[in-house]
Each structure stands twice: as C-alpha cells, then as structure tokens.
Amino acid sequence: MRPRRPEVPEVLLAPGTPRWRDHLGPAAVILAGVLVVVVVGLVARAIRAGDAPPETTPAIGAVTDPPLAQVPIPLPSPSVSTSPPPVDSIVVEAGSVPDTVDLAEDGTIDWVHWGEQGTYALERDAEGGFAILEGTPDAPRYRHTSSPERFRWTGGTPAAGNDGTTSGIRTCGTGNGFTLSAPATTDLHTMRLYLGAARAQGRLTLRLSTGGEPVTVRLTQRGGSLATRKYTVDYRATGPGKISIEWITEKSYGADCGGVALQAATLS
C-alpha cells in the first residue's frame, strides 16, 4: 500500500494566491543587508575602542601615577667630600728600642745611620733621595760605640750593608745637639728616631713649617751609661712643607761630657 501524499491546502493552489517560495528570496536579501550593517557597525566600534583604552576608575586607596607633566625631573646633586681636610698634626710615641733594628725594613722612603765610618759619616738609603737631612753639625761631636742595640741595613751608601753595629754620634754640654728635617705633605708620614742620652736631659722638639703647635718630649739619664729610646712620630701637614727636629742637651750632669746621642732615623 503506497504512503499517502500530504495534501496541500487549496488556498495555496488556487490561482492568484502567492506561494511561500515566492517570499523566500526577497526575505533572504533583506536579512543579508541587515547583517552587513550590523557587522560594519561592530567593526567600526572595535577600531575606535583600540585607539583609546577605556578609562577605569581607580579603586579607593589605589596608588596612581601622576600625569607626565607633574613628574619632577631629577637634577644632579653636587658631590660632597666626606673626608676631613688635613690638619697640621704631630703625634709622638716613646718606646724601647728592639735588640736589632733593620733600617731598610723600617724606612720605606728613606733611612740614615750615623757614625759607622767616622764622626761625620752618614750611612743612608742609596735610593732614599736624601729625604732625611741633617742640619749643620754643632761642636763638640764624637763617635761612640756604646749603643745597647744593633743597627743593620742593606742597599745603603757609602756602606752597602751591615749585619749589626752599635755605633752612633754624641755631643756634650748644655745647648749642644743635632737638627734634622724631612718632607711633610697632606699624606700621613711616620718618622722613627733612635736617640740616646748619658749624664744629661735631652729635649726633643718637633714642628711643622706649615703651622700647628710644636711638640716637645724629654729623656733624662743621670748615669754614665747610654739610655736609648725609639720615638715614633706620626705627622701630617695642610700642604707641602717640612718637619723640623731638634735633639738638644737641655741639662748636663757632671763634668764628664754629659749630652745627647743620635744613632739612626727612618721615614715611611
């Protein structure tokens, strides 16, 4: 038995009545046009939205950057030196002399030893550049070999080296002694003076040519044996100049040539 075909309403088969197929074409055209307009509008809006991001209201308490015009321009700050300016200063420390003093090791800038080859002999660092200088000698002046310590050196002139000597020079009588000098700069320098006294009171005075207060220390030895001291002198000046050293017999005890003695000096 064949399946029964669906019956079409007669109103659609009657002559002059429009069919639904006749309306499908125009409806599709109209729908397509509406879709085109909608799509174009959405694209244009998306383009405008990409040019300027939407403004958002910051949350309460949120930190926001200031406008560019309000950002301060950092300016270079002037450099400030934290180092204190140098002053004219002299600090002296008295101490005992080691049993053996290596002058070449003790004085990295210059060193001098007195009296090994004679009363007016100076044995000094061959490369020291005469940084340590002695003033004009005062009479009386004698060579001695009574130092309780020994002094050694290498790289010297006119004596190239020595394994250990007890020699030095001395004077006697109130007011007689020795004078020395060395360069002074804004850098800290250290002089080591190896001095002595016998039957006398010696006065050591140091002063800077650039100013500041002089410094004075004393060594007293009433006996006849030679008493020795190592004086470490740290000094600094406000500018180029020199330090002057006076080692003078301030008091002489007895008639047997009491006075001061000078063995060596180093500079570093």
Beta strands, then each sheet from edge to edge (+ up, - down):
strand 1: 89-95
strand 2: 100-102
strand 3: 110-114
strand 4: 122-125
strand 5: 133-134
strand 6: 142-144
strand 7: 150-153
strand 8: 156-157
strand 9: 162-165
strand 10: 168-170
strand 11: 177-184
strand 12: 189-198
strand 13: 200-208
strand 14: 215-221
strand 15: 227-236
strand 16: 241-252
strand 17: 259-267
sheet 1: 1+ 15- 12+ 17- 3+ 4- 8+
sheet 2: 1+ 15- 12+ 17- 10+ 6-
sheet 3: 2+ 7+ 9-
sheet 4: 5+ 11- 16+ 13- 14+
end
